[in-house]
Amino acid sequence: ASWFTEMNKEYEVRRNLFFKNLQGQDVLKPFKAPGAFYLWCEVSKDIDVNKLSEYLAAEGVGNAPGDCFGHTPTSLHSIRFAFSCSKQMIEEGTPKLLTLLE
């Protein structure tokens, strides 16, 4: 298999792991963007996305508010997390993210 095929498979593994780990909390509703190396999450309507993004970044959780990618109904109240990092970083970082969301 080519390097691109292998990376696509690895990104799918990381996306599915991150997606699964975000289930069961009320602040972020993840949804999968096909063929991407990031996970979009709709943010609970009672939370300011930009403040959440800044808070998470200050605590060491990389993210970007959705409006950085355009002003569409989907992006305006969403946040994006890249999983181009290692699988280990996702496994270690997700519990931290979940604790920060409490």
C-alpha positions as CSV (number, residue, x, y, z in Angstrom):
1,A,0.0,0.0,0.0
2,S,1.1,3.6,-0.6
3,W,2.1,6.0,2.1
4,F,-1.0,8.0,1.4
5,T,-3.3,4.9,1.8
6,E,-1.5,4.1,5.1
7,M,-1.9,7.6,6.4
8,N,-5.5,7.7,5.5
9,K,-6.1,4.5,7.4
10,E,-4.1,5.9,10.4
11,Y,-6.1,9.2,10.4
12,E,-9.3,7.2,10.3
13,V,-8.2,5.2,13.4
14,R,-7.3,8.5,15.2
15,R,-10.6,10.2,14.2
16,N,-12.7,7.2,15.3
17,L,-10.7,7.0,18.6
18,F,-11.2,10.7,19.3
19,F,-14.9,10.6,18.2
20,K,-15.6,7.6,20.5
21,N,-13.8,9.3,23.5
22,L,-15.9,12.4,23.2
23,Q,-19.2,10.5,23.5
24,G,-21.2,10.8,26.7
25,Q,-20.5,14.5,27.5
26,D,-22.9,17.4,26.9
27,V,-20.6,20.3,25.8
28,L,-19.3,19.0,22.4
29,K,-21.2,17.0,19.8
30,P,-18.6,15.6,17.5
31,F,-19.3,14.9,13.8
32,K,-17.0,13.3,11.3
33,A,-15.8,15.2,8.3
34,P,-15.0,12.5,5.6
35,G,-11.5,12.4,4.4
36,A,-10.2,14.9,6.9
37,F,-7.5,15.0,9.6
38,Y,-9.7,16.9,12.0
39,L,-12.9,16.4,14.0
40,W,-15.6,19.1,14.1
41,C,-17.7,19.4,17.2
42,E,-20.8,21.4,17.6
43,V,-20.6,23.4,20.9
44,S,-23.5,23.6,23.3
45,K,-25.5,26.7,22.4
46,D,-25.1,28.2,25.9
47,I,-21.3,28.3,25.6
48,D,-19.3,31.0,23.9
49,V,-17.2,29.1,21.3
50,N,-14.3,31.7,21.2
51,K,-14.0,31.8,25.0
52,L,-14.0,28.0,25.1
53,S,-11.4,27.8,22.4
54,E,-9.1,30.3,24.2
55,Y,-9.6,28.5,27.5
56,L,-8.7,25.1,26.0
57,A,-5.7,26.5,24.2
58,A,-4.4,28.2,27.4
59,E,-4.7,24.7,29.0
60,G,-2.7,23.1,26.3
61,V,-5.5,21.6,24.1
62,G,-5.0,22.6,20.5
63,N,-8.1,23.6,18.7
64,A,-9.6,26.3,16.4
65,P,-13.0,27.9,16.6
66,G,-15.1,27.1,13.6
67,D,-15.5,30.7,12.4
68,C,-11.8,30.6,11.5
69,F,-13.0,28.4,8.6
70,G,-15.8,30.6,7.3
71,H,-19.2,31.9,8.5
72,T,-21.5,29.1,7.7
73,P,-24.3,27.8,9.9
74,T,-22.1,24.7,10.6
75,S,-18.9,26.5,11.5
76,L,-20.3,29.4,13.6
77,H,-21.0,27.4,16.7
78,S,-18.4,24.7,16.3
79,I,-14.8,24.0,17.2
80,R,-12.3,22.0,15.3
81,F,-9.6,19.6,16.7
82,A,-6.9,18.2,14.4
83,F,-5.7,14.7,14.9
84,S,-2.6,15.0,12.8
85,C,-0.8,14.4,16.1
86,S,0.1,11.0,17.3
87,K,-2.5,8.4,18.5
88,Q,-0.7,8.5,21.9
89,M,-1.4,12.3,22.1
90,I,-5.1,11.7,21.4
91,E,-5.2,8.9,24.1
92,E,-3.5,11.1,26.6
93,G,-5.1,14.4,25.7
94,T,-8.8,13.4,25.5
95,P,-9.1,12.7,29.2
96,K,-7.6,16.2,29.9
97,L,-10.1,17.7,27.4
98,L,-13.0,15.9,29.1
99,T,-11.9,17.2,32.5
100,L,-11.7,20.7,31.2
101,L,-15.2,20.5,29.8
102,E,-16.7,19.6,33.2
